[in-house]
Amino acid sequence: MRTTIAAIGAGVALSIGVQAAQAQEVETGSACEALADLTLSEVISLEAESVPGGPFSTPSFGGQQVVNDLPAFCRVRGVVDPAINFEVWLPEPDAWNGRFQAVGGGGFAGVISYGAMVPNIQTGYVTASTDTGHVASDLEWIHDEGLLRDYGYRAINEMTAKSKAVLGAYYGRPADYNYFNGCSTGGRQGLMQAQRFPDDYDGIVSGAPVNHFVATHYTQLWIALAAKPVGDTLLTPTELSVVNSAALAQCDSIDGVEDGVIEDPRMCTFDPGTLQCSSGASSQCLNAEQVEAVRKIYAGPSNPRTGEHLHPGLVPGSELSWVLVAGSDLAPIPAEYFSRSVFNDRGWDWRTFDFDADVERSYEATGEALVATDPDLGEFRDAGNKLILYHGWNDQVIFPEGSIDYYERVAATVGRGSDGGIGETRDFFRLFMAPGMQHCRGGPGPSQFDAQAAIEAWVEEGIAPDRIEASLVEDGDVTRTRPLCPYPETARYIGGDSNQAESFACSQ
């Protein structure tokens, strides 16, 4: 029996904007390897191999990582001009669940996200990832306008189109449903897809997104300056622990339960000035400089000339996680971003950043490529697609109130009503804030939950997520469960075992 791969691919191409050219006939049993002969627009290299079931080695930092018990699959590797590497993994036809789930990257990307692809292939998804057009170990790309654009949005769109063409050629039909799932940089990538390419995915899960890319990094710089205006940091783990204990003592019980987590830090009116030493130094109080540093970190950056508030800071209850951004120096990612992309000066001194002129300069240099804050999701909504955004309140590097700000601006743009449009917006887009969760995972609050299952139920069955159950896992055991509620609702204790999700209701 023979089948025409390119004819199938061309049919899929009509719906995704790529062209699978040149008909080739191949033996049905060789369908995986034959994918290497597909001709796809702007693809300069394409390889395909059948991978038998069992152990599989994936490249990783520092060498190879062996993953046991992978099912047999077809591995396709390609390069989109000029240097966008992507991979598509396809389960054997009888193991495919009919879905395509692409995954996002982290930080400056530069690698294939094998760790996120593995569980997808194990559960029957076609899955794909891209390095976004550069290698992680080489940062010279950051000041190249074209490569910056690839990283910002083009690479994900190209990976998506090529993956759909490959998928259609291999199975003879498109996927039933297309999903994107990512956190941090991956969260920004998901929002960028919804904004720029609203037809690419039926459902998107965006976690802790760096969609306010420029503002995120100058806010990290602001925090570094607040914590260490000169020399060493003013806020060591000892001081941060003092502040955290005081914030929790005042605000932990607002939701009805004292559990080491503040449900909604915006309701906390904690003033670090109450910790200022009245005389001398103490391990249980702060000096005036330290108090001022904490206040600046809570407040976030402002323009020194106009007084305009520029971006939210960190929140009460998250202080134990501030070490990364309030340590001994500016974190690597903002340092590299500003020195290479904005100032093109490897000797740039981060303490000279001007929160008036340099903010505008940063947006002019990189905003078009990297910022994903367009609130008009009308086309995404009208296509019938769904979006789940989640963010941990204890996130130490991406500022959680930025996600609330974006959600409310979307609601004001595409919704109507006295509630600021949130009621209508929730028909296609829901935001879940995770109390106590740090960046993408971890922290003192429940941070393990299945947003992918929630988006699938919403897309495929029309079941909107009214709550998502999250678990706190300690030493391998689930010690607490708690509902994550769709914004603006929060979890309120209604009685019973406070470590069980059913003891809480979502309400405003």
DAZI-V552132 format. One line per field, one symbol per residue. ss: DSSP state (2 for helix, 1 for strand, 0 for the rest). burial: b if it has 9 or more other C-alpha atoms within 8 Angstrom, else e. A space follows every 10 residues. Layout:
ss=???
burial=???
This chain:
ss=0111222222 2222220001 1000111222 2222222011 0011111111 1001111111 0011111111 0011111111 0001111111 1022200011 1110000000 0002222222 2200011111 0000000002 2220222222 2222222222 2222222222 2000001111 1110222222 2222220000 0011111000 0022222222 2222222000 0000002222 2222222222 2222200000 0000222000 0222210000 0000010222 2222222220 0100000010 0000000022 2222000000 0222222222 2200000002 2200002222 2222222222 0000000222 2200011111 1100000000 2222222222 2222000000 0222200011 1111000000 0000000100 2222222222 2000001111 1111001111 1111110001 1110000000 22211110
burial=eeebbbbbbb ebbbebebbb beeeebbeee bbbbbbebbb eebeebbbbb eebbbbebee eeebeebeeb bbbbbbbbbb eeebbbbbbb bbeeebebbb bbbbbbeebb bbbbeebbeb bbebbbbbbb bbbbbbeeee bbbbeebbbb bbbbbbbbbb bbbbbbbbbb ebbbbebbbb bbbbbbbbbb bbbbbebbeb bbbbbbbbbb bbbbbbbbbb bbbbbbbbbe eebbbbeebb bbbbeebbeb bbbebebeee bbbbbeebee ebeebbbeee eeeebbbeeb bbbbbbbbbb bbbeeeeeeb bbbbbbbbbb bbbbbbbeeb bebbbbbbbb bbebeeeeee eeeebbebbe bbbeebbebb bbeebbbeeb beeebbbbbb bbbbbbbbbb ebbbebbbbb bbbbbbeeeb bbbbbeebbb bbbbbbbbbb bbbbbbbbeb beebbbbbbe eeeebebbbb bbbeeeebbb bbbbbbbebb bbbeeeebbb bebbbbee
